[in-house]
């Protein structure tokens, strides 16, 4: 395990944070959102989340439930969220040997299965009895879908808590209710009847003392209630969606631990990078080629880019090719910080000792 108390561990943790605060999309909010998070939850968010996951899994085992899926026009799901969920499920299995259940809406199952295959996972049928068992010789992931009506959704999510018994729950780019119980897009667009109510699932998990980690990028995502009031000071739509009587878009439900980044998938990448570094297992962190394939598969099976609003191989306006380079850059940077370099004689180790 990486020692987070020494200079090397602290440098790796902070470097990942620095990558998370890059304003990749040019929206201009991530710096303010990150500062708001630090005022409530100081420290390296990605590495602290990785540490929490390792501690919980080592004490309780799996499975882990990840909720994702955000509707764009006509209710089609965007690429931000599902890609991060699939690649995080891969990292949890390779790093800790635990299975993941990905929770999403009924009409997005095909998209989610295709995305998981793009991440190198084998989607398996969710067991009828709700109990997750290990399967040899595959990298499994389970897709559990819910209807958009609240009563039907609650029946399924209650079973997840009571029978499947997750040790940890995570949300990635999932709409969160505002303080009036309504869902919105970041620009104020009402999401009525387009998304299932999963706030009730995470609130029930919190009552059961199941740790809840959230990843978001704008403030309307489930779990970002932790900084909801701060958002209203610098994000006008957080205060007022523009639709009379509906309130603002800021999410009300608070996660136990929050990760913010300019794009939610990028926050998932930061968590994956932190898990890989903490466990000192390079294989946990996927390369850029797999990221690109995962994005392309998500689009092929029904996902759309949230900026272009069409089936483009991109996430929030950033092409899959760009994401490939960004992921490889972060991987290579962390390799150098960990000492995994090749010297002029072909020796591997810390560059300071190879000169």
Protein Blocks (a to p, Z undefined) as FASTA:
>chain_A
ZZfkbmklmmmmmmmmmmmmpcfkonopmmmmmmmmmmmmgcjfklmmmmmmmmmmmmno
paddddeddddehhiacfbhjlmmmmmmmmmmmmnopacdddddfklmmmmmmmmmmnop
acddddfklpacddehiacdddddddfbfklmmmmmmmmmmmnopabdcdehiacddfko
pacdfkopacehkaccfklmmmmmmmnopacddddfkopaghilmmmmmmmmmmmklmog
oighkapabdfbdcfbdcddfbfklmmmmmmmmmmmmnopaklpccfklmmmmmmmmmmn
opacfklopacdbeehiafklmmmmmmmmmmmmmmmnopacdfkopacdfklmZZ
